[in-house]
Every structure is written in C-alpha cells, then in structure tokens.
Amino acid sequence: MNLLYTWSGIAAIVVASTSGDVLLSHAMKEVGDLGELRKQSGLIKVVGTVIRNRYFLLGLLAMTIAFYGLLFGLSWGDVSLVAPASASLTFVANAVAAKFFLHERVDHRRWIAALLVAGGVALLHG
C-alpha cells in the first residue's frame, strides 16, 4: 500500500509540475520580452503585467501543488526513489507537453533522451 501512495505522489508531482511549466511558458510568451517591457515601462509595470496574467497565476498554483505533492511523496517513500523518479518523469512529460500543447519543435535527440530517462525510472522501480 505504501508503494501505491509513493507512486501516486510521484504521478501528482509530475502532472502538477508539467502543467505548471506549460502554463508559465504560455504566460511568458503572452507577456513577451521582459527586458523590452522593462526598458519601456519600468520594473513595476513588468511585475504588474506578469502577476495579472491568468496563465501565470494558474501556473504558480500548479507549481505550488507540485511542491506539496513532493512533500507528501517524500513522507510516503524514499528520497532515493521519489526525487529522481519525479524529476525524470517530469522531463519526459515536459517534452510531450512542449510538442502537443505549446507546439514547440522537439527534436529526435530530446525524444531519445526522454526514452532513456523513462528506462532509468523503470530500473528504479524494479
């Protein structure tokens, strides 16, 4: 049962962290070049623009959930499993999300890396 809790925690971390990364990336693409915005309007305007972006706020919420998911996962399982499994599976999920949600070009090297990472997680599980 404890292993089920551990892997549920890892899954929650991966989903929340990947969602947060995608939402934050989308928010920053909407906001645009922060350096140019700062030059034109000042730092206060940059902070205000970012904080008012709904994708930024949702991304921040998702990353907060991922952080607390990590705390729960570490309370249920060993750090030698939870930390590398959640980090590496998040890498794989980010590659998939970048391709399908953000429509980014993910080259074959990144797909091969994601497969190797997934293989490493399978070794951790076994």
Protein Blocks (a to p, Z undefined) as FASTA:
>chain_A
ZZmmmmmmmmmmmmmmmmmmmmmmmmmmmnopfklmmmmnojklmmmmmmmpmklmmmmm
mmmmmmmmmmmmmmmmcfklmmmmmmmmmmmmmmmmmmmmnopacdfklmmmmmmmmmmm
mmmmZZ
